[in-house]
Structures are given as structure tokens and as C-alpha cells.
Amino acid sequence: MKYEIIGGNLQFVKINIVPGEEIYAEAGKMMFKSDNVIMETKIEGQTPKDFFKNVLTRTLAGESIFMTHYKVFDKEGYVAFAGDFPGKIQVIELKPGISFIAQRDAFICAQTSVKFGILFQKKVGPAFFGGEGFILEKFTGPGIVFIHAGGDFFEIDLKINEKICVDTGCIVGFEESVDYDVEFVHDIKTAIFGGEGLFLATLKGPGKIILQSLTLARLRRELGTFRIKRDGDEKFGLGGLLGSIFGSED
């Protein structure tokens, strides 16, 4: 598969498709396509059981229940996809049977050989305090999958037993071999007044992790902050008021 990721902090991916190739994407993610690319929107599942299983999977993962498939018959074509907010697109190349775990809403598109699923958090800490809840997205190879998240990306290859502490909302994804947990910030003063929250995610190797510099929580907070000037006085909306008091990042 030939592809090109274009742009800086408002990226989109342009994928070339040849006869015999097929990709599927989150409904509503397409940006443009060549005239010979055929689109078919459908819900996966050959049997009623598979149908309802896929509907449940997509719903729990925070994605649309519909998938749009793209293919060509006569000659090479192209199609482009973009995320829903400023950020980066990352390509993940998966070998047969190898999985990658990503935050909810990360999925953009993938080859049809990639299996899309969900992962339930088995530990209470990550489930309640990890910023992503009980559900994460799981992609299993072989094939290529494209994911999207906010701001810029930073990749780290963790060695065996190497451990890193991360703001819970900054995790884009990680290889299945990485152990994921959540720890309480032991210094209560730092937890309350440090602006980083009460919990930090811990990731322990081996395996690759991807972090993002802009979380959706921070973006929503900034967009939700408003100021009203009246009679020379500047008044804050609720989001700005609470943010100014607590200095919260989430």
C-alpha cells in the first residue's frame, strides 16, 4: 500500500489504492477521493450474531457503527482521510497476530486484513482513573492501520521493566506487551494544587508507546473557556473560573 501523510498539526493521509486492495474507514473521516474509487458503507458481520457483536464493539469503542469500504476495479485511485480535531496521524504496521492498543476515537482507517476490536480494562485503577475508562481500541494484524490523536506525537521504545509515568490523557497507544496501570500521586499537596490531577498512568516495558502533546480534555477546556467584558469588568465563564481556581488540566 502506498500512502502519504500530509500537513503539520492538521494532518491528513492520502492513500493510493490499486485493484485487489481494499481499505475500511470510520464513517465521516473521508476528505476527498478520485472519481474511480467506489465507496460502500455497511455494518460488518456475516451472521446476526457477528452483526450485533460488531455493533456493540463499535458503540463501546466510541466509534460510528458504520464502516465505509473503499476499492477500485479498473485502475489505481486515491482517497484521503483526516481527523476531527488538530493533531497527528500515525501509521501502525502490524505483523500477523500482533496487536496494538489505542485510546478511544483514535481509529481513522485500515486495510481490511486488520481486525478491529475492543479491550476491556482488567484492572480497577486504569478503568476508573486512566482517562480512557473501561474500553480501549484493539487492532490485530496483519496489515496497516492509521490512528489520530491531538497535538504532536512522541514515541518511546521501553526496555524490559523500564517504567514511565504519564499524564493519564496523554497516552495515544501502546503495544500489547506493555503493562498499563495507574498510580496515585503520593504528595497530596502536589495532587491537589499541582494541576496534574490525582493520578498518573504507568507504562512498563518492553514495547513501544506513543504519547500526545494535546489531550481532548485540554482542548475542550480551552474551547469552553470564555470571557465577557461588561462595563469595563472582565468576567469569566464557568470553565475559566474553575480553571483559574484549580489550575486543572482535565
Secondary structure, 3 states (H helix, E strand, C coil): CEEEEECCCECEEEEEECCCCEEEEECCCEEEECCCCEEEEECCCCCHHHHHHHHHHHHHCCCCCCEEEEECCCCCEEEEEECCCCEEEEEEEECCCCEEEECCCCEEEEECCCEEEEEECCCHHHHHHCCCCCEEEEEECCEEEEEEEECCEEEEEECCCCEEEEEHHHEEEEECCCEEEEEECCCHHHHHHCCCCCEEEEEECCEEEEEECCCHHHHHHHHHCCEEEECCEEEECHHHHHHHHHCCCC
